[in-house]
Amino acid sequence: MENFPVINMEKLNGVDRVVTMEKIKDACENWGFFELENHSIPVEFLDTVEKLTKDHYGKCMEQRFKEFVANKALDGVQSEIKDMDWESTFYLKHLPESTVFQVPDLNDEYRKVMKEFALKLEGLAEELLDLLCENLGLEKGYLKNAFYGSKGPTFGTKVSNYPPCPKPDLVKGLRAHTDAGGIILLFQDDKVSGLQLLKDGDWIDVPPMRHSIVVNLGDQLEVITNGKYKSVEHRVIAQTDGTRMSIASFYNPGSDAVICPAPALLEKEAEEKKGIYPKFVFEDYMKLYGALKFQAKEPRFEAMKAVEGGVVNNLGPIATV
């Protein structure tokens, strides 16, 4: 079994840059995931984020989740549940406008830390997009500009906790899906595992590593790269012991950004590969994704091609295999 790709960001600044860039390229082409160590976010700051997130869950979220489980009688299920996830979540928006100071139940310290965390992650996401541009042979800033739209990118964070589950064989922590957006940066629990990705037909664990940032690519990068990079199906397996923390931040195109394969990449493709991916407005894709998140991505792409070609006038349900 191949080792899960781990990228040491410090090696981008020395004699190992070429080898490190090749590792990033291989991860984007063959995994859709990689893990960053020695990145730009201080480990002491990550410790603070983790402590405040776990404190908030214990004080504000844990009892609500227990009541939810009791109301739904989930702890006594006898057959697989396919329309629900074993997770406790809340969301923060950062761009184009922040909701960090509007979300209820967060104390002032946690709000300030999460706002600072978002700024650090935004910088890291844009640094990574430029590294991807370099590997793709695109001009620096191309991917950021492709995401920009009229008001800049959209950027938000999903804060999740996955409590102990009595029936992990019947309830997923989070059902299998690909991410709709651009590039996703995850700060996850280093003690409780559960995140898996699908590679060559097998589910592979994403290893919990202290102070690392896990990166995965969304559907929009698959489209822009004309399939050179792929968004990859992933899921969270519920665990019987321990609560798993997950802070996933999504650096996505602006709602009115027009997404399509990069012309500079299409020029290098054979003719039969030039019509595979559609051209669309990101917000239209998200309307479709909202109803079909846990289904295959390929029918979503085909539906957007139909919209592009004027075959349909709405984004209603589509047939899936």
C-alpha positions as a Markdown table, in Angstrom:
| # | Residue | x | y | z |
|---|---|---|---|---|
| 1 | Met | 0.0 | 0.0 | 0.0 |
| 2 | Glu | 1.3 | 3.5 | -0.9 |
| 3 | Asn | 2.0 | 5.9 | 1.9 |
| 4 | Phe | -0.5 | 8.7 | 2.3 |
| 5 | Pro | 1.2 | 11.9 | 0.9 |
| 6 | Val | 2.7 | 14.1 | 3.6 |
| 7 | Ile | 4.3 | 17.4 | 2.4 |
| 8 | Asn | 6.9 | 19.2 | 4.5 |
| 9 | Met | 6.3 | 22.9 | 3.6 |
| 10 | Glu | 9.8 | 23.9 | 4.9 |
| 11 | Lys | 11.4 | 21.9 | 2.1 |
| 12 | Leu | 9.9 | 24.3 | -0.5 |
| 13 | Asn | 12.5 | 26.9 | 0.6 |
| 14 | Gly | 15.6 | 24.9 | -0.1 |
| 15 | Val | 17.4 | 22.3 | -2.2 |
| 16 | Asp | 14.4 | 19.9 | -1.9 |
| 17 | Arg | 11.9 | 22.3 | -3.6 |
| 18 | Val | 11.8 | 20.3 | -6.9 |
| 19 | Val | 11.2 | 17.0 | -5.1 |
| 20 | Thr | 8.6 | 18.6 | -2.8 |
| 21 | Met | 6.8 | 20.1 | -5.8 |
| 22 | Glu | 6.7 | 16.7 | -7.5 |
| 23 | Lys | 5.2 | 15.2 | -4.3 |
| 24 | Ile | 2.4 | 17.8 | -4.4 |
| 25 | Lys | 1.9 | 17.2 | -8.1 |
| 26 | Asp | 1.6 | 13.4 | -7.5 |
| 27 | Ala | -0.8 | 13.9 | -4.6 |
| 28 | Cys | -3.1 | 16.2 | -6.7 |
| 29 | Glu | -3.1 | 13.8 | -9.6 |
| 30 | Asn | -3.3 | 10.5 | -7.8 |
| 31 | Trp | -4.8 | 11.1 | -4.4 |
| 32 | Gly | -6.8 | 14.4 | -4.3 |
| 33 | Phe | -5.6 | 14.7 | -0.7 |
| 34 | Phe | -2.3 | 15.5 | 1.1 |
| 35 | Glu | -1.2 | 16.5 | 4.6 |
| 36 | Leu | 0.9 | 19.5 | 5.4 |
| 37 | Glu | 3.5 | 19.6 | 8.1 |
| 38 | Asn | 5.8 | 22.6 | 9.0 |
| 39 | His | 3.3 | 25.0 | 7.4 |
| 40 | Ser | 2.9 | 28.7 | 8.3 |
| 41 | Ile | 0.4 | 28.4 | 11.2 |
| 42 | Pro | 2.1 | 28.3 | 14.6 |
| 43 | Val | 1.6 | 25.1 | 16.6 |
| 44 | Glu | 0.8 | 27.0 | 19.8 |
| 45 | Phe | -2.0 | 28.8 | 17.9 |
| 46 | Leu | -3.4 | 25.5 | 16.7 |
| 47 | Asp | -3.4 | 24.2 | 20.3 |
| 48 | Thr | -5.5 | 27.2 | 21.3 |
| 49 | Val | -7.9 | 26.6 | 18.5 |
| 50 | Glu | -8.3 | 23.0 | 19.5 |
| 51 | Lys | -8.8 | 23.8 | 23.2 |
| 52 | Leu | -11.4 | 26.4 | 22.6 |
| 53 | Thr | -13.2 | 24.2 | 20.1 |
| 54 | Lys | -13.4 | 21.3 | 22.4 |
| 55 | Asp | -14.4 | 23.5 | 25.3 |
| 56 | His | -17.2 | 25.0 | 23.2 |
| 57 | Tyr | -18.4 | 21.5 | 22.3 |
| 58 | Gly | -18.5 | 20.4 | 25.9 |
| 59 | Lys | -20.3 | 23.5 | 27.1 |
| 60 | Cys | -22.7 | 24.2 | 24.3 |
| 61 | Met | -23.0 | 21.3 | 21.8 |
| 62 | Glu | -22.6 | 18.0 | 23.6 |
| 63 | Gln | -25.9 | 18.0 | 25.5 |
| 64 | Arg | -27.8 | 19.1 | 22.5 |
| 65 | Phe | -26.4 | 16.2 | 20.5 |
| 66 | Lys | -27.4 | 13.8 | 23.2 |
| 67 | Glu | -30.9 | 15.1 | 23.2 |
| 68 | Phe | -31.0 | 14.9 | 19.4 |
| 69 | Val | -29.9 | 11.2 | 19.5 |
| 70 | Ala | -32.5 | 10.5 | 22.2 |
| 71 | Asn | -35.3 | 12.2 | 20.2 |
| 72 | Lys | -34.4 | 10.3 | 17.1 |
| 73 | Ala | -33.8 | 7.0 | 19.0 |
| 74 | Leu | -30.6 | 6.7 | 17.1 |
| 75 | Asp | -28.8 | 4.8 | 19.9 |
| 76 | Gly | -31.2 | 1.9 | 19.4 |
| 77 | Val | -31.2 | 1.6 | 15.6 |
| 78 | Gln | -31.2 | -1.9 | 14.1 |
| 79 | Ser | -30.7 | -1.1 | 10.4 |
| 80 | Glu | -28.4 | 1.2 | 8.5 |
| 81 | Ile | -29.3 | 4.9 | 8.4 |
| 82 | Lys | -28.6 | 6.4 | 5.0 |
| 83 | Asp | -30.1 | 9.9 | 5.4 |
| 84 | Met | -28.3 | 11.2 | 8.5 |
| 85 | Asp | -24.8 | 11.8 | 9.8 |
| 86 | Trp | -23.5 | 11.2 | 13.4 |
| 87 | Glu | -22.0 | 14.7 | 13.8 |
| 88 | Ser | -22.5 | 17.9 | 15.7 |
| 89 | Thr | -21.7 | 21.0 | 13.7 |
| 90 | Phe | -21.9 | 24.8 | 13.3 |
| 91 | Tyr | -20.7 | 27.1 | 10.5 |
| 92 | Leu | -18.8 | 30.3 | 10.2 |
| 93 | Lys | -18.6 | 32.4 | 7.1 |
| 94 | His | -15.5 | 34.5 | 6.5 |
| 95 | Leu | -15.7 | 35.9 | 2.9 |
| 96 | Pro | -17.1 | 37.9 | 1.3 |
| 97 | Glu | -18.5 | 38.9 | 4.8 |
| 98 | Ser | -17.8 | 37.4 | 8.2 |
| 99 | Thr | -20.4 | 35.9 | 10.5 |
| 100 | Val | -18.0 | 35.1 | 13.3 |
| 101 | Phe | -19.5 | 37.8 | 15.5 |
| 102 | Gln | -23.1 | 36.8 | 14.8 |
| 103 | Val | -23.0 | 33.1 | 15.4 |
| 104 | Pro | -24.6 | 32.4 | 18.9 |
| 105 | Asp | -23.0 | 30.7 | 21.9 |
| 106 | Leu | -19.4 | 31.5 | 21.1 |
| 107 | Asn | -17.4 | 33.4 | 23.7 |
| 108 | Asp | -15.4 | 36.5 | 22.8 |
| 109 | Glu | -12.0 | 34.7 | 22.9 |
| 110 | Tyr | -13.2 | 31.9 | 20.6 |
| 111 | Arg | -14.6 | 34.4 | 18.1 |
| 112 | Lys | -11.4 | 36.4 | 18.0 |
| 113 | Val | -9.3 | 33.2 | 17.6 |
| 114 | Met | -11.5 | 31.8 | 14.9 |
| 115 | Lys | -11.3 | 35.1 | 13.0 |
| 116 | Glu | -7.5 | 35.0 | 13.2 |
| 117 | Phe | -7.5 | 31.4 | 12.2 |
| 118 | Ala | -9.5 | 32.2 | 9.1 |
| 119 | Leu | -7.0 | 34.8 | 8.0 |
| 120 | Lys | -4.1 | 32.4 | 8.5 |
| 121 | Leu | -6.0 | 29.7 | 6.5 |
| 122 | Glu | -6.9 | 32.1 | 3.8 |
| 123 | Gly | -3.3 | 32.9 | 3.3 |
| 124 | Leu | -2.3 | 29.3 | 3.3 |
| 125 | Ala | -5.0 | 28.4 | 0.8 |
| 126 | Glu | -3.8 | 31.1 | -1.6 |
| 127 | Glu | -0.2 | 30.0 | -1.2 |
| 128 | Leu | -1.3 | 26.4 | -2.1 |
| 129 | Leu | -3.3 | 27.6 | -5.2 |
| 130 | Asp | -0.1 | 29.3 | -6.5 |
| 131 | Leu | 1.9 | 26.1 | -5.9 |
| 132 | Leu | -0.8 | 24.2 | -7.9 |
| 133 | Cys | -0.5 | 26.9 | -10.7 |
| 134 | Glu | 3.3 | 26.3 | -10.8 |
| 135 | Asn | 2.8 | 22.6 | -11.2 |
| 136 | Leu | 0.1 | 23.0 | -13.8 |
| 137 | Gly | 2.2 | 25.5 | -15.9 |
| 138 | Leu | -0.4 | 28.3 | -15.3 |
| 139 | Glu | 0.6 | 31.8 | -14.5 |
| 140 | Lys | 0.9 | 32.7 | -10.8 |
| 141 | Gly | -2.5 | 33.9 | -9.5 |
| 142 | Tyr | -4.6 | 32.1 | -12.2 |
| 143 | Leu | -6.6 | 29.9 | -9.8 |
| 144 | Lys | -7.2 | 32.8 | -7.3 |
| 145 | Asn | -8.4 | 34.9 | -10.2 |
| 146 | Ala | -10.6 | 32.1 | -11.5 |
| 147 | Phe | -12.3 | 31.9 | -8.1 |
| 148 | Tyr | -12.7 | 35.7 | -7.7 |
| 149 | Gly | -16.0 | 36.6 | -9.4 |
| 150 | Ser | -17.1 | 40.2 | -8.7 |
| 151 | Lys | -16.7 | 40.1 | -4.9 |
| 152 | Gly | -13.8 | 37.8 | -4.3 |
| 153 | Pro | -13.9 | 34.1 | -3.2 |
| 154 | Thr | -16.3 | 32.6 | -0.7 |
| 155 | Phe | -14.6 | 31.2 | 2.3 |
| 156 | Gly | -16.2 | 29.5 | 5.3 |
| 157 | Thr | -15.6 | 26.9 | 8.1 |
| 158 | Lys | -17.5 | 23.9 | 9.2 |
| 159 | Val | -16.7 | 23.1 | 12.8 |
| 160 | Ser | -17.7 | 19.5 | 13.6 |
| 161 | Asn | -17.5 | 17.0 | 16.4 |
| 162 | Tyr | -18.1 | 13.3 | 16.0 |
| 163 | Pro | -19.1 | 11.9 | 19.4 |
| 164 | Pro | -18.8 | 8.2 | 20.3 |
| 165 | Cys | -21.4 | 6.2 | 18.4 |
| 166 | Pro | -22.9 | 2.9 | 19.8 |
| 167 | Lys | -23.6 | 1.6 | 16.2 |
| 168 | Pro | -20.8 | 2.7 | 13.9 |
| 169 | Asp | -21.6 | -0.1 | 11.5 |
| 170 | Leu | -25.1 | 1.4 | 11.0 |
| 171 | Val | -24.5 | 5.2 | 11.1 |
| 172 | Lys | -21.7 | 7.1 | 9.3 |
| 173 | Gly | -20.1 | 10.0 | 10.9 |
| 174 | Leu | -20.4 | 11.7 | 7.5 |
| 175 | Arg | -21.6 | 9.9 | 4.4 |
| 176 | Ala | -19.3 | 9.6 | 1.4 |
| 177 | His | -19.2 | 12.6 | -0.9 |
| 178 | Thr | -16.8 | 14.8 | -2.9 |
| 179 | Asp | -16.5 | 18.5 | -1.9 |
| 180 | Ala | -18.2 | 20.9 | -4.3 |
| 181 | Gly | -15.8 | 23.8 | -4.0 |
| 182 | Gly | -12.2 | 24.7 | -4.5 |
| 183 | Ile | -9.5 | 23.8 | -2.0 |
| 184 | Ile | -10.3 | 22.5 | 1.5 |
| 185 | Leu | -8.0 | 22.9 | 4.6 |
| 186 | Leu | -8.8 | 20.6 | 7.5 |
| 187 | Phe | -7.4 | 20.8 | 11.1 |
| 188 | Gln | -8.4 | 17.5 | 12.6 |
| 189 | Asp | -8.2 | 15.6 | 15.9 |
| 190 | Asp | -4.8 | 13.9 | 16.2 |
| 191 | Lys | -6.0 | 11.2 | 18.7 |
| 192 | Val | -9.4 | 10.1 | 17.3 |
| 193 | Ser | -9.4 | 8.9 | 13.7 |
| 194 | Gly | -12.2 | 8.4 | 11.2 |
| 195 | Leu | -11.6 | 10.3 | 8.0 |
| 196 | Gln | -11.2 | 8.0 | 5.0 |
| 197 | Leu | -10.8 | 8.6 | 1.2 |
| 198 | Leu | -11.6 | 6.3 | -1.7 |
| 199 | Lys | -8.5 | 5.3 | -3.7 |
| 200 | Asp | -8.5 | 2.6 | -6.4 |
| 201 | Gly | -11.7 | 1.1 | -4.9 |
| 202 | Asp | -10.4 | 0.9 | -1.4 |
| 203 | Trp | -11.1 | 3.1 | 1.6 |
| 204 | Ile | -7.9 | 4.5 | 3.1 |
| 205 | Asp | -7.4 | 6.2 | 6.4 |
| 206 | Val | -6.2 | 9.8 | 6.5 |
| 207 | Pro | -3.7 | 9.6 | 9.3 |
| 208 | Pro | -4.2 | 11.9 | 12.3 |
| 209 | Met | -1.0 | 13.9 | 12.7 |
| 210 | Arg | -0.4 | 16.5 | 15.5 |
| 211 | His | -0.6 | 20.1 | 14.2 |
| 212 | Ser | -0.9 | 19.1 | 10.5 |
| 213 | Ile | -3.3 | 20.6 | 8.0 |
| 214 | Val | -5.1 | 18.1 | 5.7 |
| 215 | Val | -5.7 | 19.4 | 2.1 |
| 216 | Asn | -8.2 | 18.1 | -0.4 |
| 217 | Leu | -9.3 | 19.3 | -3.8 |
| 218 | Gly | -12.9 | 20.1 | -4.6 |
| 219 | Asp | -15.0 | 19.7 | -7.8 |
| 220 | Gln | -14.1 | 23.1 | -9.1 |
| 221 | Leu | -10.4 | 22.3 | -9.3 |
| 222 | Glu | -11.2 | 19.2 | -11.2 |
| 223 | Val | -13.2 | 21.3 | -13.8 |
| 224 | Ile | -10.5 | 24.0 | -14.0 |
| 225 | Thr | -7.7 | 21.5 | -14.5 |
| 226 | Asn | -9.8 | 19.5 | -17.1 |
| 227 | Gly | -9.6 | 16.5 | -14.9 |
| 228 | Lys | -5.8 | 16.5 | -14.4 |
| 229 | Tyr | -6.5 | 16.9 | -10.7 |
| 230 | Lys | -9.5 | 15.1 | -9.2 |
| 231 | Ser | -11.9 | 15.7 | -6.4 |
| 232 | Val | -12.0 | 12.5 | -4.4 |
| 233 | Glu | -14.8 | 10.8 | -2.5 |
| 234 | His | -14.3 | 10.7 | 1.3 |
| 235 | Arg | -16.3 | 9.9 | 4.4 |
| 236 | Val | -16.0 | 9.9 | 8.2 |
| 237 | Ile | -16.4 | 6.6 | 10.1 |
| 238 | Ala | -18.1 | 7.0 | 13.5 |
| 239 | Gln | -16.1 | 5.6 | 16.4 |
| 240 | Thr | -17.2 | 3.9 | 19.6 |
| 241 | Asp | -14.7 | 5.7 | 21.7 |
| 242 | Gly | -13.6 | 9.4 | 21.8 |
| 243 | Thr | -15.0 | 12.5 | 20.2 |
| 244 | Arg | -13.3 | 13.5 | 17.0 |
| 245 | Met | -12.8 | 17.2 | 16.3 |
| 246 | Ser | -12.8 | 18.4 | 12.7 |
| 247 | Ile | -12.4 | 22.0 | 11.5 |
| 248 | Ala | -12.8 | 22.1 | 7.7 |
| 249 | Ser | -12.3 | 25.5 | 5.9 |
| 250 | Phe | -13.5 | 25.8 | 2.3 |
| 251 | Tyr | -11.8 | 28.3 | 0.0 |
| 252 | Asn | -14.3 | 28.4 | -2.9 |
| 253 | Pro | -15.1 | 30.5 | -5.9 |
| 254 | Gly | -17.3 | 33.6 | -5.6 |
| 255 | Ser | -21.0 | 32.9 | -6.2 |
| 256 | Asp | -20.9 | 34.6 | -9.6 |
| 257 | Ala | -17.5 | 33.2 | -10.7 |
| 258 | Val | -17.6 | 31.5 | -14.1 |
| 259 | Ile | -15.9 | 28.1 | -13.8 |
| 260 | Cys | -14.5 | 26.3 | -16.8 |
| 261 | Pro | -11.4 | 24.4 | -17.9 |
| 262 | Ala | -8.3 | 26.7 | -18.1 |
| 263 | Pro | -7.7 | 27.5 | -21.8 |
| 264 | Ala | -4.0 | 27.1 | -21.4 |
| 265 | Leu | -4.5 | 23.5 | -20.3 |
| 266 | Leu | -7.1 | 22.8 | -23.0 |
| 267 | Glu | -4.6 | 23.8 | -25.6 |
| 268 | Lys | -2.4 | 20.9 | -24.6 |
| 269 | Glu | -5.2 | 18.3 | -24.6 |
| 270 | Ala | -6.2 | 15.9 | -27.4 |
| 271 | Glu | -9.5 | 16.9 | -29.1 |
| 272 | Glu | -11.5 | 14.2 | -27.4 |
| 273 | Lys | -10.6 | 15.6 | -24.0 |
| 274 | Lys | -11.7 | 19.2 | -24.7 |
| 275 | Gly | -15.5 | 18.7 | -24.1 |
| 276 | Ile | -15.5 | 16.6 | -21.0 |
| 277 | Tyr | -16.1 | 19.4 | -18.4 |
| 278 | Pro | -18.8 | 22.1 | -18.5 |
| 279 | Lys | -18.7 | 25.9 | -18.2 |
| 280 | Phe | -21.0 | 27.3 | -15.5 |
| 281 | Val | -21.6 | 29.9 | -12.7 |
| 282 | Phe | -20.5 | 28.5 | -9.4 |
| 283 | Glu | -23.7 | 29.4 | -7.6 |
| 284 | Asp | -25.7 | 27.3 | -10.2 |
| 285 | Tyr | -23.5 | 24.4 | -9.4 |
| 286 | Met | -24.0 | 24.8 | -5.7 |
| 287 | Lys | -27.8 | 24.8 | -6.1 |
| 288 | Leu | -27.5 | 21.4 | -7.8 |
| 289 | Tyr | -24.9 | 20.1 | -5.3 |
| 290 | Gly | -27.2 | 21.0 | -2.3 |
| 291 | Ala | -29.7 | 18.4 | -3.3 |
| 292 | Leu | -27.2 | 15.8 | -4.6 |
| 293 | Lys | -24.2 | 16.1 | -2.3 |
| 294 | Phe | -24.1 | 12.4 | -1.4 |
| 295 | Gln | -24.4 | 11.2 | -5.0 |
| 296 | Ala | -21.8 | 10.8 | -7.7 |
| 297 | Lys | -20.2 | 13.9 | -9.1 |
| 298 | Glu | -20.3 | 12.8 | -12.8 |
| 299 | Pro | -24.0 | 13.3 | -13.2 |
| 300 | Arg | -23.7 | 16.8 | -11.7 |
| 301 | Phe | -21.1 | 17.7 | -14.4 |
| 302 | Glu | -23.4 | 16.3 | -17.1 |
| 303 | Ala | -26.3 | 18.3 | -15.7 |
| 304 | Met | -24.3 | 21.5 | -15.9 |
| 305 | Lys | -23.2 | 20.7 | -19.5 |
| 306 | Ala | -26.9 | 20.4 | -20.3 |
| 307 | Val | -27.6 | 23.8 | -18.7 |
| 308 | Glu | -24.6 | 25.2 | -20.6 |
| 309 | Gly | -26.1 | 23.9 | -23.8 |
| 310 | Gly | -29.5 | 25.3 | -23.1 |
| 311 | Val | -31.1 | 21.8 | -22.9 |
| 312 | Val | -32.8 | 22.5 | -19.5 |
| 313 | Asn | -34.0 | 25.6 | -17.9 |
| 314 | Asn | -33.8 | 24.7 | -14.3 |
| 315 | Leu | -31.6 | 22.7 | -11.9 |
| 316 | Gly | -34.1 | 20.1 | -10.7 |
| 317 | Pro | -33.4 | 16.5 | -9.8 |
| 318 | Ile | -31.3 | 14.6 | -12.3 |
| 319 | Ala | -31.0 | 10.9 | -12.9 |
| 320 | Thr | -28.1 | 9.1 | -11.2 |
| 321 | Val | -26.8 | 5.6 | -11.6 |
